[in-house]
Each structure stands twice: as structure tokens, then as C-alpha cells.
Amino acid sequence: MDIYFESLGCDKNLVDTEKMMTLLSEKGHKLTDDPGNAKCAIINTCCFINDAKTESIEAILGLSEYKQNSGLKYLVVVGCLAARYPDEIIKEIPEVDAVIAGSRLAVLCEVLERLENGETGLVLSGEPETQEKLPLKRGISSPVHYTYLKIAEGCDRRCTYCIIPYVKGKYSSFDYDSILDEARLLEERGITELIVIAQETTRYGIDRYGRKRLPELLSALCALPFIKWVRVMYCYPEEIDDDLIAVFKKEKKLCHYIDMPIQHSSDNILKRMGRRMTRAGLAEIIGKFRKEVPDMSIRTTLLVGFPGETQEDFEDLLEFVREYKFNNLGVFRYSKEENTPAFGFPDQVRESVKKSRYKEIMTLARSISKTEKEKYPGSVLDIMVDGFDSRKRMYVGRSYMDAPEIDSCVYFDSECDTLMSGTIVKVRIIQSDDYDLYGKMVE
């Protein structure tokens, strides 16, 4: 059967999609990048916030049109939206033939067989499979030199604004040896940068082994001979300890970069969010990192407009950002999600106020970024080549300080006609703008 895949949402979804692609390929199915040439379309959805839900629904409706205008016969919906609204999807979008809820993706082949046998309107829900039976090998849909390594599924945090624990289930660490086996397979494929991900990476191992094993895992990944960079994302601040900081100091391949979502700085809002940190605790962790690893690049994520957020709370957040000058910063406006505790909280913030606060903090972040980037002209940085930008007529890459797709870039000239993606070169920085750096390769 010719199958078309579409993956929405986060990089964790992308890993699941790549493994599903391999699963079906191993069973003899053929993959196509054109839904018009497919017999079956499978869409891996997201529902983290309202915008993600809207994007997922629009994508499902877009693919459903191929059932009328091409040879597409089956439409299968998987992922977070499928876990959250399985019955509603089947009822409201009759073009959908099957919904696989939760992390039950290993049943995909069975579902396709049932569709071929004439069944329709299939809904597979229930508790997620905590130990996914998808193959370690996977097709790589991301650029050939970097990819994501997923080490756990689910979340136990139950932050009051977040739907993820309800759709992904309890936190479940993957088998340590299996993760390393998968990393070796990726290395054999030519991957040079591994990006470690989970809903929360810092608790890896606690449920399966009774202790946190992220530092040990990062060291093992750095020991792989052909991996050049290892990067870690989604580190909750309350779980960052001396062992983790020590591995950043020790391992040369481990990028001095950490994605540490803090969401807010006001103790009032942190408590209402169900976060397990205080303003003082956040300041202590950031201060320790920057003392022990002076060139540490810290990325964070913030949430503005949470119910009960006063102007005083917001001013506290602005001051926190000014003081700690995060290297990279993402901001979301609070999205009211049904079936989460915060959905029914009093003192909901008006949309106009959310937009105003979002704009203000992003303006501040841009100003900080511009000032920080102005420090680099004249310096020489190691840059991972990502490709060639035909519009700028320059090579494009990243330093250790930036993760792909979400952070800043380095654009540079080179006298080399062909630089392979995944190569690390030295670039002398000549100028900067608000977010990016520009330079010339040092021959």
C-alpha cells in the first residue's frame, strides 16, 4: 500500500512519525511524499494549545479532500489530538477511517489490515502503551546530519495549564540499552548531532531504574566516535542537580546549551501553575550553571496571561528576563484548555492583555538578543554547517549556542565550493543583527 505521512507539532511527534514510517516499510508498504498518489494518509497530530488543535483539524480536513479528488482511500489520525478527541474526530469528520489514541502506534499495521478487510470508523483508545514497540531503526525526515533521540514518553507533572499528561500518560523512561542501540544506528546513518528529547529529560530513569540516569546517558552518547555534538532539551529546573552540571563540565561533545522551561518568575503564578519551583530557586539554578559553566547558553520558555496574572506579576517576569538575559527565549500566550485545572480558574486574563504582554516581552527579548549578539564580531566560533541559503547566497549553520529550527543562525561566506552539512568549521564573526551572526570561514 502506498502511504503518505504528515507530522505536526513537536520534535517528539516527528520521532514517532519516523518510526511509524519504518514500521510500515518493513511490512512491505511504500511511502510517498504526495498524498495524491497515496492509498492511505496518516496524520500525526498535536493539541498542546488551541492554535495546534486548529492546525491539526485543518490538516485533517485538507487531507480528507484527497479522498474525493484522488486515489486516497483511507485516512488515519494518530497522536495527541487523536488521544484527546477520538470519538469526536470519527463523529465530526466522517472521512476519517481510523483513530489511534495515545501512544499505541505499534498497532498501526493491524489497523491497516482491518481497513483493507472492510472495517471503518475504527477507534483504538484506552491506556497508552508505556513501552512502545516501534522499531529502533527509523527513516530520517529531518536533515541528514542531525536528529532527535527520544528517551521517555509521558509526564507526571500535572501543571495546571497542560493537557499533555492526560493524552500521553504517566512518565515512562525508555530502556537505557535500547536508547544507545538506536543512537548507534543513527550514527551509522551519518548523524553528527544528537538532540536528546522527552517531555522532561531530567527525570530520565527515575521510574524504571529508581534513579536519574540522564548524566550517565549523556556521557555514553558523547562516547560514540562519530557523533560530534550532543544537545539536551526540556530540562525542568527543579530536577537539575550537581551531577548534571558536572557532566556539562566534563564532556567536550556535550553542547554547553540547555533548554530549561521556567514558564514564569512570579511565585504567585508559579504556584497557581502547579510548578515546583520558586523565583529564588530559579535564580539559584541559573546562577550555579553560569558559575560552573561560564559559556552556558540557556534557552527558556515563558507563558504570559495565565489566570490571575496581575500587572505586578508580569513586571516581575520582565525584571527576571532583564536580569538573567536568556540566550534564547520562546513565549506563549496562555491557552485555555478544557479538562485542565486552570480552565476553571477565576481571573482569566483578557486576550487583548495577553497580546500586549506577549508583544512587550518579545520586544525586550529582541533587545537583549541584539545586545548579546553585538559581543561576537571579531571572535572565531565553531559552526555546524546546516546548508546553503540560496536567498542570502551564504552558507548557514549554528554554533553550540543554538538548536536547529528554533534558535539563531550563523551565515557565512566561504571560498570552498561545497561544504557538507554536518561539518564543523571555524567562522570569524564580522557583524550581527537582532538574532543572527554573519561572518567568513577561516580557511
Secondary structure by P-SEA (a helix, b strand, c coil): cbbbbbbcccaaaaaaaaaaaaaaaaabbbbbcccccccbbbbbcccccaaaaaaaaaaaaaaaaaaacccccbbbbbcccccccaaaaaaacccccbbbccccccaaaaaaaaaaacccccccccccccccccccbbbbcccccbbbbbcccccccccccccccccccccccccaaaaaaaaaaaaaacccbbbbbccccccccccccccccaaaaaaaaaacccccbbbbcccccccccaaaaaaaacccccccccccccccccaaaaaaacccccaaaaaaaaaaaaaacccbbbbbbbbcccccccaaaaaaaaaaaaaacccbbbbbccccccccccccccccccaaaaaaaaaaaaaaaaaaaaaaaaacccccccccccccccccccccccccccccccbbbbbbccccccccccbbbbbbbcccccccccccccc
